[in-house]
């Protein structure tokens, strides 16, 4: 697989010793210090290359003299991080060989001293070099775990058998006591950021001399930076052993294949690079260059060379970098991050960005400073599985060198950012992304609210239309009801009229019947009266010729006849009145005519 000449953000590894230029003096000095001192603290600003000088410089040089036991504690994550003591013991078990002579130690109280006696170093010198890189992470662990680790680490580094083990070993055979009491050859190298150096004061209770021997890794000088820029660019695609003639710390012969052909820098371009890098240094070393920034800048240049965008300008067949080929320094770090993400398939970039920015960076609420997290791969998968994270994507992220993978004590791998200096551009990118997401959420919320308002307005209009329709229907219903009631009223009136007419007809029929009956009665009365009148007239005639008695009888009969005739006339007149009231004028006229005839008859009789 082809590799970059400049690793970029990730620290150099032991396999990249051929590419590690500019730190020869620091490597030699630090190795000499570790040969004579039992403990040493390597400190320097983040981005100066502490991890790189250990991996590609110091540890390969000392590997033949002592067995390096490297431990990364990682930022503490509750429920996931192992206690520091357990972490160190597991790291030892992976690297060292078991010691059958110490089989009896299994019955002794558990401690670092006993644990290290159970193993033996495979190094020629038989000793161990404990390397705690990124040691500032240790201080994120619970206080009790820190205290237990300090106590047992101090016992391990001491040349005398701990008191509790001395008491426990009294019953052991003499040879076993001797093996147990012989101190292991252990040296300690602690590396941490210079701005966290003061936290080592917490170790003084058990390790009071820890800070006595310190080595500060400074920024690259201009000459060192020059070597770091030119060295990798000029390497041909050759075996490491051949490149080793230029770099004496190389001990391997694995062939290297680069993504770009060898290329060169013009002196003008080189001086501009060194000047720009020196200006960006935030320390008091005005001429110093941060190794991390140098790697990112040169990686950007190499990408242009690999893409064929840097021509051969001097005719030697190799690309020549000129000032116009250099990237904008103010944007190069953010561009590096985006360029690495762009190497992934487009559909995976969003989840990759979230894993990097949200899963592997913790923002300190007190300082606002971003901190790297070292997170178990399975935990990351669980956290982001719903967003599309897969094991293949984690490996692809590792391939972009934005992340690095380290074996953990659980048999899996922890993932973390390749370098602390990535925190600034990643934190800035995360802030920008969250602002975009917030703006997008607000936009969508506004759209939803607008849609909701439209929906409400439409519903309001619909309800208004429905309401108006309902009112219209109600009005129509009222109208229909009114018409129905009017029709019913008219029907009732007509019914009442019909009923009244029926009753009137019945009354008329009854009146007619009564009138007929009265008429019949009157007629009978008239007939009776007529009969009596006739009798009276006859009697009167007889009376004229009769005696006085007969005359009186005739007068009585006449009076009775007159009375009867008066009653008849009276009845006829009443009948005429009823006929007038009934608007039966013809009947009334007939009745009056009858009454007149009767009266006329009476008058005639009286005469």
C-alpha positions in Angstrom: 0.0 0.0 0.0 1.3 3.4 -0.9 1.8 5.9 2.0 2.3 9.6 2.4 5.8 11.0 2.7 4.4 13.2 5.5 2.1 11.4 8.0 0.1 14.5 8.6 -1.8 14.6 11.8 -1.0 11.2 13.1 2.2 10.6 15.1 5.0 8.8 13.4 5.1 5.1 14.1 8.1 2.7 14.4 7.5 1.6 10.8 8.0 5.2 9.7 11.4 5.8 11.1 12.7 6.5 7.6 10.4 9.5 7.3 11.3 11.0 10.7 13.8 13.8 10.2 14.9 16.7 12.3 14.9 15.2 15.8 18.2 13.2 15.8 19.7 15.3 18.7 16.6 15.1 20.8 16.4 11.3 20.3 20.0 10.8 21.4 19.7 13.1 24.4 16.5 11.5 25.7 17.9 8.0 25.2 21.1 8.9 27.2 18.9 10.3 30.0 16.8 7.2 30.2 19.9 5.0 30.5 21.1 6.8 33.6 17.8 7.8 35.3 15.1 5.6 36.8 12.3 8.2 36.0 12.0 10.9 33.5 9.3 13.3 32.4 9.1 14.3 28.8 7.0 17.4 28.3 6.2 19.9 25.6 3.5 21.8 23.9 0.8 19.8 22.1 1.8 19.5 18.4 5.6 19.4 19.1 5.9 15.7 18.4 6.2 14.0 21.8 4.5 10.8 20.6 6.4 10.8 17.4 9.8 11.1 19.0 8.9 8.2 21.3 7.5 5.9 18.6 9.9 6.6 15.8 12.9 7.6 17.8 13.5 6.7 21.5 11.6 3.4 21.8 13.2 1.7 18.7 16.6 2.8 20.0 16.1 1.4 23.5 14.1 -1.7 22.5 17.3 -3.9 22.6 18.2 -2.7 26.1 14.8 -2.9 27.8 11.2 -4.0 27.0 8.9 -1.0 26.4 5.6 -1.4 28.1 3.4 1.4 26.6 0.2 2.4 28.3 -2.4 4.9 27.2 -5.0 5.4 29.9 -7.3 7.6 27.7 -9.7 10.1 29.1 -11.9 8.5 31.8 -15.3 7.3 30.6 -17.5 6.0 33.4 -18.5 2.4 32.9 -15.9 1.9 30.1 -12.4 2.8 31.2 -10.4 0.3 33.1 -8.7 1.4 36.4 -5.1 2.4 35.7 -3.7 -0.5 37.7 -5.6 -3.1 35.7 -4.6 -1.3 32.5 -0.9 -1.5 33.3 -1.1 -5.2 34.3 -2.9 -6.2 31.1 -0.3 -4.3 29.0 2.5 -6.1 30.8 0.8 -9.5 30.2 0.6 -8.8 26.4 4.3 -7.8 26.1 6.3 -9.8 28.6 7.0 -13.5 28.9 5.7 -15.6 31.8 8.2 -16.5 34.5 7.8 -20.2 35.6 10.1 -19.6 38.6 7.5 -17.4 40.1 4.6 -19.8 40.0 4.4 -19.7 43.8 3.5 -16.0 43.6 -0.1 -16.8 42.8 -0.8 -17.3 46.5 0.7 -13.9 47.5 -1.3 -10.6 47.9 -1.9 -9.0 44.5 0.2 -6.0 43.7 2.3 -4.5 40.9 5.5 -5.9 42.5 4.1 -9.4 42.4 2.6 -9.0 39.0 5.9 -7.9 37.4 7.7 -10.8 39.2 5.3 -13.3 37.4 6.8 -12.1 34.0 10.2 -11.7 32.6 11.5 -9.2 30.0 12.4 -10.5 26.5 14.9 -7.7 26.1 18.7 -8.4 26.2 19.1 -6.3 29.4 16.1 -8.0 31.1 14.6 -4.7 32.2 11.4 -2.8 31.5 10.7 0.7 30.3 7.2 1.9 31.4 6.0 4.5 28.9 2.9 6.5 29.9 2.2 8.7 26.9 -0.5 11.4 27.1 -0.3 11.0 30.9 -2.5 14.1 31.5 -5.4 11.7 30.8 -4.5 9.8 34.0 -5.8 12.7 36.1 -9.3 12.4 34.8 -9.8 9.1 36.7 -11.5 8.8 40.0 -9.3 10.0 42.9 -9.2 6.6 44.6 -8.0 4.8 41.5 -5.3 7.5 41.1 -4.2 7.0 44.7 -4.0 3.2 44.4 -2.0 3.5 41.2 0.5 6.0 42.7 1.0 3.8 45.8 1.7 0.6 43.9 3.8 2.3 41.2 6.0 3.8 44.0 6.5 0.3 45.5 7.3 -1.1 42.1 10.0 1.6 41.4 11.5 1.1 44.9 14.3 -1.4 45.3 13.0 -2.8 48.6 10.3 -5.5 49.0 7.0 -3.9 50.2 6.3 -4.5 53.9 3.1 -6.4 53.3 4.8 -8.8 51.0 7.7 -9.3 53.4 5.3 -10.4 56.0 3.5 -12.7 53.6 6.7 -14.3 52.3 8.0 -15.4 55.8 6.8 -18.9 55.3 8.3 -19.3 51.8 11.5 -21.2 51.2 14.6 -19.1 51.2 15.1 -19.3 47.4 11.6 -18.2 46.7 12.0 -15.3 49.2 15.1 -14.3 47.4 13.4 -14.4 44.0 10.5 -12.4 45.3 12.7 -9.8 47.0 14.9 -9.1 44.0 13.8 -5.8 42.6 12.8 -5.7 38.9 14.8 -3.4 36.6 12.1 -0.9 35.8 12.4 2.6 34.4 9.6 5.1 33.9 9.1 7.6 31.2 6.1 9.9 31.5 5.1 12.1 28.6 2.5 14.9 28.9 1.7 18.4 27.6 3.6 21.3 29.1 0.4 23.1 30.1 -0.6 20.0 32.3 2.9 19.6 33.9 1.7 21.0 37.2 -0.7 18.1 37.6 2.3 15.9 38.4 2.4 17.6 41.8 -0.4 15.2 42.7 2.2 12.4 42.5 4.5 13.8 45.1 2.9 11.9 48.0 4.3 8.6 46.7 6.7 9.7 44.0 8.4 12.8 45.3 11.3 12.8 42.9 9.3 12.3 39.7 9.7 15.8 38.5 13.5 15.9 39.3 14.4 14.7 35.8 12.6 16.4 33.0 13.2 16.7 29.3 11.5 19.5 27.4 10.8 18.9 23.8 10.9 22.3 22.1 9.6 23.5 18.8 11.7 22.6 15.8 14.4 25.1 15.0 14.5 26.4 11.4 17.4 24.0 10.6 15.5 21.1 12.1 12.3 22.1 10.3 14.3 22.3 7.0 15.4 18.7 7.5 11.8 17.7 8.3 10.6 19.3 5.1 13.3 18.3 2.6 14.1 14.8 3.9 10.9 12.9 3.1 10.4 14.7 -0.2 13.7 13.5 -1.5 13.3 9.9 -0.5 13.1 7.5 -3.5 10.9 4.5 -3.5 13.5 2.3 -1.9 13.9 -0.2 0.9 14.2 1.3 4.4 17.7 -0.1 4.7 18.9 1.9 1.8 17.2 5.1 3.2 18.8 4.2 6.5 22.2 5.3 5.2 20.7 8.8 5.4 18.9 8.2 8.7 20.9 6.1 11.1 18.1 5.2 13.4 16.4 3.0 10.8 16.7 -0.7 11.6 14.1 -2.3 9.2 14.2 -3.0 5.5 10.5 -3.0 4.6 10.1 -1.4 1.2 8.2 1.9 1.1 6.0 3.0 -1.8 4.8 6.6 -1.7 1.7 8.2 -3.2 3.9 10.8 -4.9 7.2 10.8 -6.8 10.2 12.4 -5.2 10.1 16.2 -5.5 12.0 19.2 -4.4 11.4 22.7 -3.0 12.8 25.9 -4.4 14.7 27.8 -1.8 12.2 30.7 -2.0 9.3 28.3 -1.3 11.2 26.6 1.5 12.0 30.0 3.2 8.3 31.0 2.9 7.2 27.8 4.5 9.6 28.2 7.4 8.7 31.8 7.9 4.9 31.1 7.9 5.3 28.2 10.3 7.5 30.3 12.6 5.0 33.1 12.7 2.2 30.7 13.6 4.1 29.5 16.7 2.2 30.7 19.7 5.2 30.3 22.1 7.9 32.7 22.9 10.2 30.8 20.6 9.8 33.2 17.7 11.9 31.1 15.3 10.4 27.7 16.4 8.2 25.5 14.2 5.5 23.2 15.4 6.1 19.7 13.9 2.4 19.0 13.6 1.8 22.1 11.5 4.8 21.4 9.3 3.4 17.9 8.6 0.0 19.2 7.7 1.4 21.9 5.4 3.7 19.5 3.7 0.9 16.9 3.3 -1.1 19.5 1.5 1.8 20.2 -0.8 2.4 16.5 -1.4 -1.3 16.1 -2.4 -0.8 18.6 -5.1 2.3 16.8 -6.3 0.5 13.5 -6.3 -2.3 15.0 -8.4 0.1 16.2 -11.0 -0.5 19.9 -10.2 3.2 20.8 -9.6 5.2 20.7 -12.8 8.9 20.0 -13.4 10.4 23.4 -13.7 14.2 22.7 -13.9 14.1 19.8 -16.4 15.3 17.1 -14.0 12.1 15.1 -14.4 10.9 15.8 -10.8 8.2 18.3 -9.7 9.6 21.5 -8.2 7.5 23.3 -5.5 7.5 27.1 -6.0 5.8 29.8 -3.8 2.7 29.8 -6.0 2.2 26.1 -5.3 1.9 26.7 -1.5 -1.5 26.6 0.1 -3.1 29.5 2.1 -1.5 29.0 5.5 -4.5 30.5 7.4 -6.8 27.8 6.0 -4.5 24.8 5.6 -5.5 23.1 8.8 -9.2 23.3 8.3 -8.7 22.3 4.7 -6.7 19.3 5.8 -9.5 18.1 7.9 -12.1 18.6 5.1 -9.7 17.0 2.6 -9.4 13.9 4.7 -13.1 13.6 5.1 -13.5 14.1 1.4 -11.6 10.9 0.8 -14.6 9.0 2.2 -17.7 8.1 0.1 -20.0 11.1 0.0 -22.8 9.2 1.8 -20.5 8.3 4.7 -19.1 11.8 5.3 -21.8 13.1 7.5 -21.7 10.2 10.0 -17.9 10.3 9.9 -17.9 14.0 10.8 -20.3 13.3 13.7 -18.1 10.5 15.0 -15.0 12.7 14.9 -16.6 15.9 16.2 -19.2 14.5 18.7 -17.9 11.1 19.7 -14.1 11.7 20.1 -13.9 15.2 21.3 -15.1 16.4 24.7 -15.5 20.2 25.3 -14.3 21.3 28.8 -17.2 23.4 30.1 -14.9 25.4 32.4 -12.2 26.3 29.9 -13.9 25.7 26.6 -11.0 23.6 25.5 -11.5 20.5 23.4 -10.0 17.3 24.7 -9.4 14.0 22.9 -11.4 11.0 23.9 -10.1 7.4 23.5 -13.2 5.4 23.0 -13.7 1.7 22.6 -14.7 0.8 19.0 -17.7 -1.2 20.1 -18.9 1.7 22.3 -18.6 4.0 19.3 -20.6 1.6 17.1 -23.3 1.5 19.7 -23.4 5.2 20.0 -23.6 6.0 16.3 -25.1 2.8 14.8 -28.4 4.5 14.2 -26.6 7.2 12.2 -24.9 4.6 10.0 -21.5 4.0 11.6 -20.0 0.6 10.7 -16.7 -1.1 11.4 -15.7 -0.6 7.8 -16.2 3.2 8.2 -14.1 3.3 11.4 -11.3 1.6 9.5 -11.7 4.0 6.6 -11.5 6.9 9.1 -8.3 5.4 10.4 -7.1 5.2 6.8 -7.6 9.0 6.5 -5.2 9.4 9.5 -7.8 11.6 11.2 -8.1 8.7 13.7 -5.7 6.2 15.1 -6.5 2.9 16.6 -4.8 1.5 19.7 -5.3 -2.0 21.2 -7.1 -1.8 24.5 -7.0 -4.1 27.5 -10.4 -5.6 26.6 -9.1 -7.3 23.5 -10.6 -4.7 21.2 -9.4 -1.3 19.9 -9.8 2.2 21.1 -10.2 5.0 18.6 -9.0 8.6 19.1 -8.0 11.7 17.1 -4.6 11.3 15.6 -3.3 14.4 17.3 -4.2 17.1 19.8 -3.5 19.8 17.3 -6.5 18.6 15.3 -8.7 19.7 18.1 -8.7 23.4 17.1 -9.8 22.9 13.4 -12.2 20.1 14.4 -13.7 22.1 17.2 -14.1 25.0 14.9 -15.7 22.8 12.2 -18.0 21.3 14.8 -19.1 24.7 16.0 -19.7 25.8 12.4 -21.6 22.6 11.7 -23.8 23.0 14.8 -24.5 26.5 13.9 -25.5 25.3 10.4 -27.6 22.6 12.0 -29.2 25.1 14.4 -29.9 27.4 11.5 -31.3 24.5 9.5 -33.4 23.5 12.5 -34.7 27.0 12.9 -35.4 27.2 9.2 -37.3 23.9 9.3 -39.0 25.0 12.4 -40.0 28.2 10.7 -41.2 26.2 7.7 -43.2 23.9 10.0 -44.6 26.9 11.7 -45.4 28.6 8.4 -46.9 25.3 7.1 -48.8 25.0 10.4 -50.0 28.6 10.1 -51.1 27.9 6.5 -52.7 24.8 7.7 -54.4 26.7 10.5 -55.4 29.5 8.0 -56.7 26.9 5.6 -58.6 25.2 8.4 -59.9 28.6 9.5 -61.0 29.4 6.0 -62.4 25.9 5.6 -64.2 26.2 8.9 -65.4 29.7 7.8 -66.7 28.2 4.6 -68.2 25.3 6.6 -69.6 27.8 9.1 -71.0 29.9 6.3 -72.4 26.8 4.7 -73.8 25.7 8.0 -75.3 29.1 8.5 -76.7 28.9 5.0 -78.0 25.5 5.7 -79.3 26.7 9.0 -81.0 29.6 7.3 -82.4 27.3 4.7 -83.5 25.0 7.4 -85.1 27.9 9.3 -86.7 29.0 6.0 -87.9 25.5 5.3 -89.1 25.2 8.8 -90.8 28.6 8.5 -92.4 27.5 5.2 -93.4 24.3 6.8 -94.8 26.1 9.8 -96.5 28.6 7.5 -97.8 25.8 5.3 -98.9 23.9 8.4 -100.5 27.1 9.8 -102.2 27.6 6.5 -103.2 24.0 6.5 -104.4 24.4 10.1 -106.3 27.5 9.1 -107.8 25.7 6.1 -108.6 22.8 8.3 -110.1 25.1 10.9 -112.0 26.8 8.1 -113.1 23.5 6.7 -114.0 22.5 10.2 -115.9 25.7 10.7 -117.6 25.3 7.3 -118.4 21.7 8.3 -119.7 22.9 11.6 -121.5 25.8 9.8 -123.0 23.3 7.4 -124.0 21.1 10.3 -125.4 24.2 12.1 -127.2 25.1 8.9 -128.5 21.6 8.6 -129.5 21.6 12.2 -131.0 25.1 11.8 -132.8 24.0 8.7 -134.0 20.9 10.5 -135.1 23.0 13.4 -136.6 25.6 11.0 -138.4 22.8 9.2 -139.6 21.5 12.5 -140.7 25.0 13.6 -142.2 25.6 10.2 -144.1 22.3 10.6 -145.1 23.3 14.0 -146.1 26.7 12.8 -148.0 25.1 10.0 -149.8 22.9 12.4 -150.4 25.8 14.6 -151.7 27.8 11.6 -153.8 24.8 10.6 -155.1 24.5 14.1 -155.7 28.3 14.3 -157.3 28.2 10.9 -159.5 25.4 12.0 -160.4 27.1 15.2 -161.0 30.3 13.3 -163.2 28.5 11.0 -165.0 26.9 13.9 -165.2 30.3 15.5 -166.6 31.8 12.4 -169.1 29.0 12.2 -169.9 29.3 15.7 -170.1 33.0 15.3 -172.5 32.6 12.6 -174.4 30.2 14.7 -174.1 32.6 17.6 -175.8 35.2 15.7 -178.6 33.0 15.5 -178.1 31.2 18.7 -178.9 32.1 22.1 -176.9 34.4 24.3 -175.1 31.4 25.7 -174.0 30.3 22.4 -172.9 33.8 21.6 -170.7 33.9 24.6 -169.3 30.5 23.8 -168.5 31.7 20.4 -166.8 34.8 21.8 -164.6 32.6 24.0 -163.7 30.4 21.1 -162.8 33.5 19.1 -160.6 34.8 21.8 -158.8 31.6 22.0 -158.5 31.6 18.2 -157.0 35.1 18.4 -154.6 34.1 21.0 -153.6 31.1 19.0 -153.3 33.3 15.9 -151.2 35.9 17.8 -148.8 33.1 18.9 -148.6 31.9 15.4 -147.8 35.3 14.1 -145.2 35.8 16.8 -143.6 32.5 15.9 -143.6 33.4 12.2 -141.9 36.7 13.0 -139.2 35.1 15.1 -138.6 32.6 12.3 -138.2 35.5 9.9 -135.6 37.0 12.2 -133.6 33.8 12.3 -133.8 33.6 8.5 -132.3 37.2 8.3 -129.5 36.2 10.7 -128.8 33.2 8.5 -128.8 35.5 5.5 -131.8 33.5 4.1 -133.6 36.5 3.0 -136.0 34.5 0.8 -137.1 32.4 3.8 -137.5 35.5 5.9 -139.6 37.2 3.2 -141.8 34.1 3.0 -142.2 34.1 6.8 -143.1 37.7 6.9 -145.6 37.2 4.1 -147.3 34.4 6.1 -147.4 36.6 9.1 -149.0 39.4 7.1 -151.6 37.0 5.7 -152.4 35.8 9.2 -152.7 39.4 10.4 -154.8 40.3 7.4 -157.0 37.4 8.1 -157.5 38.4 11.7 -158.4 41.9 10.7 -160.9 40.5 8.2 -162.3 38.4 10.9 -162.6 41.3 13.3 -164.6 43.2 10.8 
